[in-house]
Amino acid sequence: MSSNGDLSDIGTYDSFWEPGNYRRTVKRIDDGHKLCNELVTCFQERAKIERSYALQLADWAKKWRGIVEKGAQYGTLEKAWHAFMTAAERLSEIHMELREHLAGEDRNSRMWSPPRRGTTRLVRQSTALQRETIAKADPTKSQDEVRKLQDRVEKCNKEAEKAKGRYEKALEELNRCNPRYMEDMEQVFEITQDAERKRLCFFKEVLLDIHNHMDLSRSDSFRLLFRDLSQAIAAVSDTEDLRWWRNTHGPGMNMNWPQFEEWSPEANPLVVGQDRVSQAEGVSVSAGDEVPGTPQEASSRTGSHHTSDWSDEENSKKFCAVNGVEEEKTVGVRVRVLYDYEGQEADELSFKAGDELMKLGEEDEQGWCKGQLDDGQVGLYPANYVQVIGS
């Protein structure tokens, strides 16, 4: 509703001074209370929007921070990516603070409720008094009274001139009372104007406060948020990231190239096997008895044939028979794995860098060695994938 309209075409019948037209001014007080409720409801909805946005920002930042941490991105670009999640978390806090400020304005607006309730009580009291006055001055008359009035018509006509004189005198008296009437009416009107002025000023202050809270461009924390984000993006260095990858996963990695090493008894101890001939006390071998041979000799006698010296049937434990009892004999050297290897054939071992195993033989002409894992599995592996522990 405009407050600057042209009032020149408003007739005198609608004048404030006409009886009953003061009600528009009284109604304005009641409308002011309704406007307070509408203002509160309006920014309550905005506060809910700010809270929802803040929570969604926080959830988004939490979700994508985990994805980026577990993803393939690395180096300074990963830090810049994380900076966006940090900025979202800080922005979420700013919008949550804005929501709290809007809720505070809601509480301030409610202070207009008590004055409005007092005004309503006064209006009801005035209405009751008016009804009582009208009831006492009811012009309804009985039939007898009407006839009497008709009889007096003629008499009244005769007294018309006298009545006219009295009427003119009454008008003169009324005109003398007009200044007092206008003064009283204007005094009450100014009271309502003062109340409305306070409401308008209060609304203006509330709207300015809300504007200050919502104008994030004036917020130091908001400016710092995007300044830090800009600095994080500017710190991205493709040169640094590529150098890191080269040294961590590329040609810049250290390599233990194979080198000729002199054989050392300390590094490669020989394990001397036990005598194959039984020399147990109290047991004699007759001329007709045969001394048990080695497993290889037994194999050749039975006609069995091994296609490879690294057969899966062998293991790291060799036995010799002494007086009919098998005794365990361990051979080999402990080595540490340098690189991961996945066996391609059934007779090949699989291991990870850092694992340890037992080297059971020397490297063959094809670069393979025989070894045994801690779980007892025996197989072949690339000789240059391990290093003797302690060397």
Backbone torsions as a table, in degrees:
resi	resn	phi	psi	omega
1	MET	NA	125.8	-179.0
2	SER	-76.4	145.5	177.8
3	SER	-106.4	4.5	-175.6
4	ASN	-116.7	25.3	-177.5
5	GLY	-71.7	164.6	179.3
6	ASP	-79.3	123.1	-177.0
7	LEU	-100.0	3.2	-174.3
8	SER	-69.3	-24.9	-176.2
9	ASP	-94.3	6.3	178.4
10	ILE	-82.1	123.9	-175.8
11	GLY	-71.5	164.3	-179.9
12	THR	-68.7	-19.0	179.4
13	TYR	-66.3	-21.4	-179.1
14	ASP	-100.2	14.2	-175.6
15	SER	-67.0	149.2	176.6
16	PHE	-59.0	-29.8	-174.7
17	TRP	-78.3	-13.4	177.6
18	GLU	-68.2	147.2	-179.5
19	PRO	-57.4	132.6	176.3
20	GLY	88.0	-16.8	-177.8
21	ASN	-73.2	-8.6	175.5
22	TYR	-66.9	-17.0	-176.0
23	ARG	-61.8	-30.1	178.5
24	ARG	-61.8	-39.5	179.2
25	THR	-70.0	-38.3	177.5
26	VAL	-65.6	-39.5	-179.3
27	LYS	-64.8	-28.2	179.9
28	ARG	-60.8	-33.6	178.1
29	ILE	-64.4	-43.8	178.3
30	ASP	-65.3	-38.2	177.7
31	ASP	-64.2	-33.2	178.7
32	GLY	-61.7	-38.1	176.9
33	HIS	-65.5	-42.0	178.7
34	LYS	-62.7	-38.8	178.6
35	LEU	-65.0	-35.2	175.8
36	CYS	-61.4	-44.5	178.6
37	ASN	-62.2	-40.4	179.2
38	GLU	-66.1	-38.7	177.7
39	LEU	-63.1	-44.0	178.8
40	VAL	-61.6	-47.7	-178.9
41	THR	-62.0	-40.7	-179.4
42	CYS	-56.9	-50.3	-174.8
43	PHE	-86.9	-12.6	167.2
44	GLN	-64.9	-42.6	177.5
45	GLU	-63.8	-39.6	178.3
46	ARG	-64.9	-38.3	178.0
47	ALA	-62.1	-39.0	177.4
48	LYS	-64.1	-39.3	178.1
49	ILE	-63.5	-43.6	179.4
50	GLU	-62.4	-41.8	-179.9
51	ARG	-65.4	-44.0	179.5
52	SER	-62.2	-42.5	179.5
53	TYR	-64.1	-41.7	179.8
54	ALA	-62.5	-43.7	179.8
55	LEU	-65.9	-40.1	178.9
56	GLN	-65.3	-39.0	176.6
57	LEU	-61.8	-44.7	-179.5
58	ALA	-63.4	-42.9	178.9
59	ASP	-64.2	-41.4	179.6
60	TRP	-62.2	-44.9	-179.5
61	ALA	-63.6	-42.3	-179.8
62	LYS	-63.9	-43.5	-178.8
63	LYS	-62.9	-50.5	-173.6
64	TRP	-78.8	-21.9	173.6
65	ARG	-63.8	-42.9	177.6
66	GLY	-64.7	-39.9	-179.6
67	ILE	-64.9	-43.4	-178.6
68	VAL	-67.6	-39.4	179.6
69	GLU	-61.7	-36.6	-178.7
70	LYS	-91.0	-3.3	-175.3
71	GLY	-84.5	-171.0	-174.3
72	ALA	-91.7	-8.3	-178.8
73	GLN	-70.9	148.9	-174.7
74	TYR	-145.4	171.4	170.5
75	GLY	71.3	-153.0	-175.5
76	THR	-67.0	-30.6	178.5
77	LEU	-67.6	-33.7	175.4
78	GLU	-64.3	-40.0	178.2
79	LYS	-62.9	-41.3	178.6
80	ALA	-64.0	-38.5	178.6
81	TRP	-63.9	-43.3	177.4
82	HIS	-63.4	-30.1	179.8
83	ALA	-62.0	-31.4	177.3
84	PHE	-67.0	-38.1	177.2
85	MET	-67.5	-39.4	176.9
86	THR	-63.3	-41.7	178.2
87	ALA	-62.9	-38.9	179.0
88	ALA	-64.6	-39.6	178.4
89	GLU	-64.7	-41.9	178.7
90	ARG	-68.3	-38.8	177.4
91	LEU	-65.5	-34.6	176.4
92	SER	-62.0	-41.7	178.1
93	GLU	-64.2	-38.7	179.8
94	ILE	-63.6	-44.6	-179.2
95	HIS	-70.3	-29.3	175.6
96	MET	-69.3	-37.1	174.9
97	GLU	-64.5	-39.6	177.3
98	LEU	-61.3	-39.3	178.2
99	ARG	-61.8	-41.1	178.8
100	GLU	-64.7	-39.4	178.3
101	HIS	-63.8	-41.6	179.0
102	LEU	-64.0	-37.8	177.1
103	ALA	-65.3	-33.8	177.2
104	GLY	-66.6	-38.7	176.4
105	GLU	-64.4	-32.5	176.6
106	ASP	-59.6	-46.3	-179.3
107	ARG	-64.7	-37.1	-180.0
108	ASN	-66.3	-36.6	-177.3
109	SER	-67.9	-25.3	-176.6
110	ARG	-73.2	-8.4	-179.5
111	MET	-68.7	-11.9	179.6
112	TRP	-81.8	-7.9	-177.9
113	SER	-67.3	-47.7	-178.9
114	PRO	-59.0	-46.0	177.9
115	PRO	-59.5	-36.9	-178.9
116	ARG	-65.0	-40.1	179.2
117	ARG	-64.0	-37.4	177.3
118	GLY	-65.5	-41.0	177.7
119	THR	-62.4	-40.4	179.8
120	THR	-62.1	-40.7	179.2
121	ARG	-63.4	-39.7	178.4
122	LEU	-64.7	-41.0	178.8
123	VAL	-62.6	-42.3	179.5
124	ARG	-64.1	-39.0	179.1
125	GLN	-63.8	-44.5	179.1
126	SER	-62.2	-40.8	179.4
127	THR	-62.6	-41.9	179.9
128	ALA	-63.2	-40.5	178.9
129	LEU	-64.7	-40.0	178.7
130	GLN	-63.0	-42.8	179.9
131	ARG	-63.7	-38.9	178.9
132	GLU	-63.7	-42.0	179.4
133	THR	-63.1	-42.4	179.9
134	ILE	-64.3	-39.2	-179.7
135	ALA	-63.5	-38.1	-179.9
136	LYS	-72.2	-29.8	-177.1
137	ALA	-100.2	28.7	-178.6
138	ASP	-63.3	122.4	-176.3
139	PRO	-81.1	1.1	-177.7
140	THR	-63.0	129.6	-178.1
141	LYS	-122.7	159.0	175.8
142	SER	-79.8	170.6	-178.8
143	GLN	-64.3	-38.4	179.5
144	ASP	-62.0	-42.0	179.7
145	GLU	-65.8	-34.6	178.6
146	VAL	-64.1	-43.1	179.2
147	ARG	-62.8	-40.5	178.1
148	LYS	-62.1	-37.0	179.1
149	LEU	-67.6	-37.2	177.6
150	GLN	-63.6	-37.3	178.5
151	ASP	-65.8	-25.9	-176.9
152	ARG	-89.7	-2.7	-178.3
153	VAL	-59.6	-47.2	-178.3
154	GLU	-61.9	-41.6	-179.7
155	LYS	-64.6	-36.8	-179.7
156	CYS	-68.2	-35.3	178.8
157	ASN	-61.8	-37.8	179.7
158	LYS	-67.2	-29.8	-177.6
159	GLU	-93.3	12.2	-177.0
160	ALA	-59.0	-44.0	-178.8
161	GLU	-62.5	-41.1	178.1
162	LYS	-64.4	-41.0	-180.0
163	ALA	-63.8	-37.6	178.9
164	LYS	-60.7	-41.5	179.1
165	GLY	-64.1	-43.0	178.4
166	ARG	-64.0	-36.9	179.8
167	TYR	-63.3	-43.7	178.9
168	GLU	-63.5	-38.2	177.6
169	LYS	-66.1	-37.3	178.1
170	ALA	-64.4	-39.8	177.5
171	LEU	-62.4	-41.1	177.9
172	GLU	-60.8	-42.1	178.7
173	GLU	-65.5	-39.7	178.5
174	LEU	-62.8	-42.4	178.8
175	ASN	-62.3	-34.0	176.5
176	ARG	-68.5	-29.1	179.5
177	CYS	-83.4	-16.8	-176.8
178	ASN	-54.9	-46.0	180.0
179	PRO	-57.2	-41.9	179.4
180	ARG	-66.1	-41.1	178.2
181	TYR	-60.7	-47.1	-179.2
182	MET	-65.0	-38.1	179.4
183	GLU	-63.7	-45.2	179.5
184	ASP	-64.7	-44.3	-179.6
185	MET	-63.3	-42.0	-178.9
186	GLU	-68.7	-33.6	178.2
187	GLN	-63.2	-46.3	177.9
188	VAL	-65.4	-39.3	179.5
189	PHE	-60.9	-40.9	179.9
190	GLU	-65.2	-31.1	176.0
191	ILE	-62.9	-44.4	178.1
192	THR	-67.4	-35.1	177.8
193	GLN	-62.9	-40.7	179.6
194	ASP	-63.9	-41.8	177.6
195	ALA	-63.9	-41.0	179.8
196	GLU	-68.8	-36.2	177.6
197	ARG	-61.7	-42.6	178.3
198	LYS	-62.3	-40.6	179.8
199	ARG	-65.2	-44.3	-179.5
200	LEU	-63.2	-42.8	178.3
201	CYS	-65.0	-38.7	178.6
202	PHE	-64.2	-43.8	178.1
203	PHE	-60.3	-41.9	179.5
204	LYS	-62.0	-43.5	178.7
205	GLU	-62.8	-42.0	179.5
206	VAL	-62.2	-46.1	-179.0
207	LEU	-64.8	-36.6	176.9
208	LEU	-66.7	-41.8	177.6
209	ASP	-61.5	-44.4	178.9
210	ILE	-62.7	-40.3	178.2
211	HIS	-61.4	-43.8	-179.6
212	ASN	-63.0	-37.8	179.1
213	HIS	-71.0	-37.2	-175.3
214	MET	-83.7	-17.5	179.2
215	ASP	-79.4	85.4	-175.7
216	LEU	-67.7	-19.0	179.1
217	SER	-65.6	-19.3	178.2
218	ARG	-94.8	-0.9	-177.8
219	SER	-86.4	125.2	178.5
220	ASP	-62.3	-43.2	-179.1
221	SER	-63.8	-34.7	178.7
222	PHE	-67.4	-43.3	178.6
223	ARG	-65.9	-42.0	179.1
224	LEU	-63.7	-36.1	179.7
225	LEU	-56.8	-51.5	-176.8
226	PHE	-77.8	-23.8	173.2
227	ARG	-66.2	-45.7	178.8
228	ASP	-63.7	-39.4	178.8
229	LEU	-64.0	-41.3	178.5
230	SER	-63.7	-40.8	178.9
231	GLN	-65.6	-38.1	178.6
232	ALA	-64.4	-39.3	178.6
233	ILE	-69.0	-40.6	-179.8
234	ALA	-65.2	-24.3	-179.1
235	ALA	-78.0	-5.7	178.8
236	VAL	-64.8	128.6	-179.2
237	SER	-129.7	110.6	177.8
238	ASP	-64.9	-34.6	179.4
239	THR	-62.8	-45.3	-179.5
240	GLU	-65.0	-42.4	-179.5
241	ASP	-65.2	-42.9	179.5
242	LEU	-67.3	-37.2	177.8
243	ARG	-64.2	-42.2	179.1
244	TRP	-62.2	-43.1	-179.6
245	TRP	-65.6	-39.0	179.8
246	ARG	-62.1	-42.5	-177.4
247	ASN	-78.9	-24.4	-176.6
248	THR	-94.6	-36.9	-175.5
249	HIS	-130.0	4.9	-174.9
250	GLY	-123.7	-154.5	-176.2
251	PRO	-62.4	-16.4	179.4
252	GLY	-76.5	-4.2	179.6
253	MET	-71.1	150.9	176.0
254	ASN	-71.2	148.9	-179.1
255	MET	-138.1	131.7	177.2
256	ASN	-92.9	85.2	-176.8
257	TRP	-68.9	143.7	179.8
258	PRO	-61.2	134.4	178.0
259	GLN	-133.8	153.3	177.8
260	PHE	-69.8	130.7	-180.0
261	GLU	-125.9	130.5	176.5
262	GLU	-65.5	141.5	178.9
263	TRP	-69.7	135.3	-178.1
264	SER	-127.0	128.8	178.2
265	PRO	-59.7	-32.5	-179.7
266	GLU	-68.4	-39.2	-177.8
267	ALA	-80.8	-27.3	-177.6
268	ASN	-128.9	72.9	-177.9
269	PRO	-66.8	140.8	176.4
270	LEU	-87.6	140.2	177.1
271	VAL	-106.0	113.1	-177.9
272	VAL	-83.4	126.8	-179.3
273	GLY	-73.7	160.2	178.6
274	GLN	-77.5	156.7	179.0
275	ASP	-59.6	137.6	-179.4
276	ARG	-79.5	-17.5	-175.3
277	VAL	-93.0	128.7	-179.9
278	SER	-67.9	125.5	177.9
279	GLN	-123.9	27.5	-177.9
280	ALA	-63.1	143.2	-178.3
281	GLU	-68.1	133.7	177.4
282	GLY	86.7	3.3	-180.0
283	VAL	-118.9	124.1	179.5
284	SER	-113.8	149.6	179.5
285	VAL	-107.8	121.1	-179.0
286	SER	-79.1	167.2	-177.6
287	ALA	-64.9	-26.8	-178.4
288	GLY	-85.0	-11.9	-179.0
289	ASP	-86.6	151.7	177.3
290	GLU	-107.1	141.8	176.2
291	VAL	-78.1	131.7	179.3
292	PRO	-58.6	131.9	-179.6
293	GLY	-85.6	-176.9	177.9
294	THR	-73.8	163.7	178.0
295	PRO	-57.5	-35.1	179.9
296	GLN	-67.3	-39.2	179.7
297	GLU	-67.0	-38.7	178.9
298	ALA	-64.7	-36.6	-179.5
299	SER	-66.7	-40.5	-179.2
300	SER	-68.6	-30.9	-179.5
301	ARG	-72.6	-34.7	-178.7
302	THR	-84.2	-4.9	176.1
303	GLY	84.8	3.4	178.7
304	SER	-71.8	148.6	-176.1
305	HIS	-129.4	128.9	176.5
306	HIS	-100.3	130.0	-179.6
307	THR	-79.3	-16.8	-177.6
308	SER	-148.2	146.5	175.4
309	ASP	-67.8	-17.2	-176.7
310	TRP	-105.8	42.0	-178.1
311	SER	-62.2	144.3	178.5
312	ASP	-65.9	-15.7	-178.0
313	GLU	-72.7	-19.8	179.2
314	GLU	-81.3	157.0	173.0
315	ASN	-141.2	-177.3	-173.4
316	SER	-79.1	1.6	-177.9
317	LYS	-112.8	117.4	176.8
318	LYS	-104.7	146.4	-176.8
319	PHE	-125.0	149.3	171.3
320	CYS	-131.7	144.1	-176.5
321	ALA	-90.8	120.4	176.6
322	VAL	-126.1	115.3	-177.9
323	ASN	55.2	34.0	176.9
324	GLY	79.0	5.6	-179.1
325	VAL	-113.2	130.8	179.9
326	GLU	-85.4	131.0	178.2
327	GLU	-117.9	139.5	-177.2
328	GLU	-78.6	139.7	176.6
329	LYS	-134.1	120.5	-178.1
330	THR	-98.3	133.2	178.0
331	VAL	-128.2	155.8	174.1
332	GLY	122.4	179.6	-176.5
333	VAL	-131.7	138.6	178.0
334	ARG	-75.0	131.7	179.2
335	VAL	-130.6	158.2	178.3
336	ARG	-113.4	138.0	-177.8
337	VAL	-77.3	133.4	179.3
338	LEU	-94.8	-32.8	-175.1
339	TYR	-136.4	153.9	175.5
340	ASP	-66.5	144.6	174.9
341	TYR	-147.4	134.2	178.2
342	GLU	-111.7	117.9	-178.3
343	GLY	-58.8	133.3	-179.5
344	GLN	-95.8	-20.9	-179.8
345	GLU	-122.1	167.8	-176.8
346	ALA	-65.4	-29.1	-177.0
347	ASP	-94.9	14.6	179.7
348	GLU	-106.9	145.0	179.0
349	LEU	-86.3	155.7	173.5
350	SER	-122.0	136.8	179.9
351	PHE	-156.8	171.7	180.0
352	LYS	-116.5	155.5	177.1
353	ALA	-57.6	132.2	-178.7
354	GLY	100.7	-18.5	177.2
355	ASP	-67.9	161.1	176.2
356	GLU	-122.4	147.6	178.3
357	LEU	-150.3	175.1	-178.6
358	MET	-102.8	121.8	175.7
359	LYS	-82.7	119.7	-173.2
360	LEU	-102.0	-4.0	-179.2
361	GLY	-164.7	171.1	179.6
362	GLU	-82.7	163.2	180.0
363	GLU	-65.2	136.3	177.8
364	ASP	-87.6	-178.0	-176.0
365	GLU	-68.2	-15.5	178.9
366	GLN	-97.3	4.7	176.1
367	GLY	86.3	20.1	-179.2
368	TRP	-111.5	151.4	175.2
369	CYS	-128.0	158.3	175.3
370	LYS	-100.0	135.9	-178.8
371	GLY	-147.4	171.8	-178.8
372	GLN	-133.6	127.9	176.4
373	LEU	-76.9	168.1	-179.2
374	ASP	-64.5	-24.8	179.2
375	ASP	-84.2	5.1	176.6
376	GLY	96.5	-8.4	-179.2
377	GLN	-69.8	133.6	-179.0
378	VAL	-114.2	137.1	179.3
379	GLY	-174.5	-170.5	-177.6
380	LEU	-99.9	155.1	176.5
381	TYR	-154.6	157.6	177.7
382	PRO	-64.6	129.4	-173.8
383	ALA	-64.6	-33.4	-176.0
384	ASN	-84.8	8.5	178.3
385	TYR	-92.7	-0.8	-177.2
386	VAL	-131.4	166.0	178.0
387	GLN	-140.0	136.9	179.6
388	VAL	-63.0	131.1	-179.3
389	ILE	-65.6	128.7	179.2
390	GLY	96.6	-7.8	-179.4
391	SER	-87.3	NA	NA
